[in-house]
């Protein structure tokens, strides 16, 4: 809820879905039979798995995430999602990616999930990675190669 400057009355602001043009890079993801729930659409927990898959897949493709031997790893410390439409098997989901904030040791990723060829997101989410030393789990500054890759999909 927010208050109107003119009347002082509370009013609800309804967010609208982003379009594909709002994202910097894309990754197709095939839905699976098990993604559907008893209501016939994708269960909400699957959306978070798709966010994680899209971001980590992009990081691997960019050569800035070594799952098994990297000195630093990204831990998720905050997440969120808004739903605008349904997704279900056998849809092809296209995950749009962008970075809205790059800090010293943290990154805020934003992901739009687009159903088949639709231009408006069915769901939009975010998560924040804090990059830490793999062994100590203490925050570490972003490595230069990671920071450079993130800049390519950053929005201001």
Buried (B, 14 or more C-beta within 10 A) or exposed (E): EEEEEEEEEEEEEEEEBBBBEBBEBBBEBEBEEEBBEEEEBBBEEBBBEBBBBBBBBBBEEBEBBEEEEBEBBBEBEEBEBBBBBEBBBEBEBBBBBBBBBBEEBBBBBBBBBBBEEBEBBBBBBBBBBBBBEEEEEEBBEBBEEBBEBBEEBBEE
